[in-house]
Amino acid sequence: MNLELLNKKIQESFISKSEIASAMKITRQGLFNKLSGTTEFTVSEMNCIAEVLSLTAEERYRIFFADYVDKSANKKAAN
């Protein structure tokens, strides 16, 4: 997960973290735990935050699946 990019997108959106947490139906502290990497996002939370932030499909992959995408690209490059 690319938390740095996600936090950047939140800042660019001018939507408060309280509003995002409310839309996700979690506490503000719960959102902070997820944004710091302490806890993981559920699939429904990923979908919700992507909708709230109007993320493109590419942005969703770069944020939520960065580790998988990077490993896949490295594996292909090695072959």
C-alpha positions as CSV (number, residue, x, y, z in Angstrom):
1,M,0.0,0.0,0.0
2,N,1.3,3.4,-0.9
3,L,0.2,5.5,2.1
4,E,2.3,8.5,1.1
5,L,0.3,8.8,-2.2
6,L,-3.0,8.2,-0.4
7,N,-2.2,11.0,2.1
8,K,-1.2,13.3,-0.8
9,K,-4.5,12.6,-2.6
10,I,-6.4,13.4,0.7
11,Q,-4.6,16.7,1.0
12,E,-5.3,17.6,-2.6
13,S,-9.0,16.8,-2.3
14,F,-9.5,19.4,0.5
15,I,-11.9,16.9,2.1
16,S,-11.3,16.7,5.9
17,K,-10.2,13.4,7.4
18,S,-13.3,13.7,9.7
19,E,-15.5,13.7,6.6
20,I,-13.7,10.8,5.1
21,A,-13.9,8.8,8.3
22,S,-17.6,9.5,8.5
23,A,-18.2,8.4,4.9
24,M,-16.2,5.2,5.7
25,K,-18.3,4.7,8.9
26,I,-15.2,4.6,11.1
27,T,-13.9,6.9,13.8
28,R,-11.4,9.6,12.9
29,Q,-8.8,7.7,15.1
30,G,-9.6,4.6,13.1
31,L,-8.8,6.4,9.9
32,F,-5.5,7.8,11.3
33,N,-4.6,4.2,12.3
34,K,-5.1,3.1,8.7
35,L,-3.3,6.1,7.2
36,S,-0.3,5.4,9.5
37,G,-0.2,1.7,8.6
38,T,-1.1,0.6,12.1
39,T,-4.2,-1.2,10.8
40,E,-5.2,-2.3,7.3
41,F,-8.1,-1.1,5.1
42,T,-10.9,-3.5,4.3
43,V,-12.0,-3.9,0.7
44,S,-15.2,-1.9,1.4
45,E,-13.1,0.8,3.1
46,M,-10.9,1.0,0.0
47,N,-13.9,1.3,-2.2
48,C,-15.4,4.0,-0.1
49,I,-12.3,6.1,0.2
50,A,-11.7,5.7,-3.6
51,E,-15.3,7.0,-4.2
52,V,-15.0,9.9,-1.8
53,L,-11.7,11.0,-3.3
54,S,-12.9,10.3,-6.9
55,L,-9.8,8.2,-7.5
56,T,-9.2,6.8,-11.0
57,A,-8.7,3.1,-11.5
58,E,-5.0,3.7,-12.0
59,E,-4.8,5.7,-8.8
60,R,-6.6,2.9,-6.9
61,Y,-4.0,0.4,-8.1
62,R,-1.1,2.7,-7.3
63,I,-2.4,3.3,-3.8
64,F,-3.9,0.1,-2.6
65,F,-2.0,-2.5,-4.6
66,A,1.4,-0.8,-5.0
67,D,3.2,-3.7,-3.3
68,Y,1.6,-6.3,-5.6
69,V,2.1,-4.2,-8.7
70,D,5.8,-3.5,-7.9
71,K,6.5,-7.2,-7.2
72,S,4.8,-8.3,-10.4
73,A,6.8,-5.8,-12.4
74,N,10.0,-6.9,-10.8
75,K,9.2,-10.5,-11.5
76,K,8.5,-9.8,-15.2
77,A,11.7,-7.8,-15.5
78,A,13.8,-10.6,-14.0
79,N,12.5,-13.1,-16.6
